[in-house]
Amino acid sequence: MDPVLVERRGQVQIVTINRPEARNAVDLAVALGIATALDELDASPELRAAVLTGAGGTFSAGMDLKAFLRGELPVAGDRGFAGLTRRAARKPLLAAVEGPALGGGLEMVLSCDLVVASAAASFGLPEVRRSLVAGAGALIRLPRRIPYHLAMELALTGEPLGAERAAALGLVNRVAEPGRALEAALELAALVARGGPLACEASKRLVAGAPYWSEADAWRHQDELAAAVAGSEDAREGARAFAEKRAPAWRGR
């Protein structure tokens, strides 16, 4: 059984962690499979976005501790844990979360750009209960996305958040009925895919980088990226399509 399944739904790639018997825990094979899928996403001119999800009603229970005890590290080169937590994709990446996203599972979610969760989903960092540290980005990203004391509560207690609470804190974009997270994520991905691919990639870089840059650097990056997109064929196509009242035909250049 393949540990990661990859398919295309129009302009959207679907990447499914396929270890339901292990609650989609991440071992090296999963990390390499996700990294390969994201390489394909970045390289393909036809793909505009990807959705990451888990099989069998669970997103991911995080790192496979049995593999960890065997000395295996689920890291894929410079992409990091699970093939995405240090370097994900240039293109928009969505998480479709059914059931638990715990430990490294939450860190994978935090590496995505948009998050759709089932009402039955949950998010947590149980590492401290196993005398481990969440070392794939959650302790860095959470304090920048939710209030300090709530981030600290997640880090120190290991208690999970439900989907509605996560949405209220801004960690989840949309809450779907149980069993519909992937469908709802694909609907959101289709909206993303309508935009110009160069503009989407540049906008993603700016939104992701802005919290880390000084104001001067943020303006410099914005001016450089915006100018490059404005000079593209797609920018001219967007203007023509608007004037001609038709859908644009993006070429990614």
N, C-alpha and C positions, 0 to 999 in steps of 0.2 A: 504494500500500500504506500503510495507516494505521501511523504510527510507534508508537502505543500502542493496544493492544486492551483493551477493558473488557467483562467479562461478570459475570453474577450466578450463583452456585451456591447456591441457597437464601438464607440470610441472610449469605452471604459474597461479597464482591466480589473478582474476580480481575483484576489489572492486569498486563498483559504488555508489556514493552518489545519491539517488533516490528521490529528492524533487524538480523536475523541476519547479513546480508551485511556489516555493519560491526561485528560482534561486540557488537551492542546498545550501541554508543557513544552517549553522550547529547549530542544537539544541542538547539537551542531548541524544536523541535517535540516532542521527547520530554519535555522539562521541562514544557511547557505541557500536554501530554496527561496526565502524571501529576498535575499540580496540579489539573486539571479533574476527574479521577477522585476525588481526595481531597476536593475540594469536594462532589462527589456523595455520597461516603461519609459525610461529616459531616452532610449535610443530610437524608439518607434515614432515616426511622424504621424501615424494614425491615432495613437493613444493620447488622450487629453487628461486623463485622471485615473486613479486606481482606488479600489476599495479593499481594505484588509479586514478579514473576518475569521471566525473559527467555526469548525464543523461540530455538529452534535449538541448545539445549545449552550456551548461555553466559548467565550472569546479565548482566554488563555489563563492558566493558573501560574504563569511565570516560568522561571527557570526550572528545568528538569533536575530535581535534586538527586535523583538516582544517577543520572549521567554526571552530575557535579562530583558525586562521591567517587566515581570511576576516574576522575581527573579530566573530564571533558568540559571545555569552555564553549558555550554557544555564541561565539563571536565570529563575524564574517568580515575580516579585514578592517578597513577604515569605516565601514558602515556600523560596526560595533555590535552590541548585543542584539540578537534576533535579526540581524541584517538591516537594521534601520535606526537604532536609537542615537547613534552619533552622526550619521549622515543618511538621511532618508532619500527622498526623490526630489528632483528639480520641479517636477510637475505636482499638482495638488494630490494629496493622499488623504483618503477618508477612512475612518474606522467604523465598522458596523458591529456593535457589541450586543451579543446575546449572552445572558448569564454573567458569570464572574470574569472580571479583568483584574487579576490580583498580582501584586509584586511586579515582576517583569512584564506581566500582561498590561498593567496600568502604565508602565513606562513605555510600552509600545503605543498605547493609545495617546499618550502625551507627545509622542513623536509624529503623530498625524496632524493634519491641518484642520480637519473638520471631524466631528464625532456625532454619530447617530447611535442611540442606545435604546434597546428594549426597555420597557417599563420594569421588567424583571432583572435588569442588569445591576451589577454592583461593582464598585471600584475600591481597592484597598492596597495597603502596603504591609503585609504580615511579616516582613523580613525580621524585625526586631524580636519576634517570638521564636525565631530560629537562630538568634545571635548572628544575624547577617545585616548588612547595610544595603539599602536599595541603591546600587551603584551604576544604574543605567539611565540616570538623568532625572528621576522623579524628585529627588531632594533638591535639585537645582531648578527644575522647571516649575514645580508646584508653588513655591513662594512668590514666583513672578506672575502667577495666574490666579491665585486665590489668596484670601487674607492670611497673614502670618500665623496666627494662632490656630486656624483650621488646618493649614499645611502641617504645623507641628503636631496637632492631634493625630492626623493620619500617619505621620512618621513614627510617633512614639507609642501609640496604642495598638496599631494593627487593625483597628476596627474599620469596617468598610462603609462606604457611602452608597445609598441607593441612587437610582437613575434620576429621580425627580430632584433630590437634593444636589446631585452633581450638576444638573441643568441649572438650578437656581444659583449655583456658584459660578456658572459660566464654563464648566468643564465639558458640557455636552451641548451641542447645537439643537438637536431635535430628539424628542422621546417618542418612540413608536410602540404600537401594540406588541406584546410578546410574539415572537416569531416573524416580525415584519421589519427588523432592523436592517437587514440587507436590502430589502425592497425600498425602504425609505432612503437608505444611503445612496442607492442607485438613482433615485429620483433627484436627490441633491447633486450627485455627480453629473447628471445630465444637464442641470442648470449651469454647473461650472464649465462643462464642455462647450456650451454655447459661446463663451467668451473667446477672444483672440488668444491663441496659445502663448504667444510672446508676452502679451500683456498680463496674462494669468501668472506666468512664471516670474516676471518682474515684480508683480504685486505681491506674490508669495514671499519673495526674497526681502522686500521692504518691510512687510508686516512682521516677518519672523526676526529680522535683524534690528528693527527700530528700538526694542527695549534694551539692547546691548550697546547701542551707539551713542556718542555724544550728539547734541543737537546739530553741531556743525557737520559731523560725519554723516548724520542722517540726511541732511539736505544735500550733501555732496553725492551720496549714493542715489538718492531719489533723482537728482538732476541727470546723472549719468544713465541710469536705467530708463528713465522716462524719455530721454532724448533718443536713445537707441531704438526704443519701440516706436516712437513718433516718426522715425525715418524709415520704417520698414514698409514692405509691400502690403502687409496686413493692415497697417494704419490707413493707407490709401484705399484699400478695399473696404474697410469699415466705413469710411466717409462716403464712398461711392454707393455702397449698399444702403446706407441711410437715405441718401438723396434719391435713390431709385426705388425706395420702399420695398426692399427684398432682403432675404436672409444673406448674410455674408458667406463667402466661400474662402475660409482661411487656408493659407498655405504654409504658415509657420516660418515666414521669412520676410 
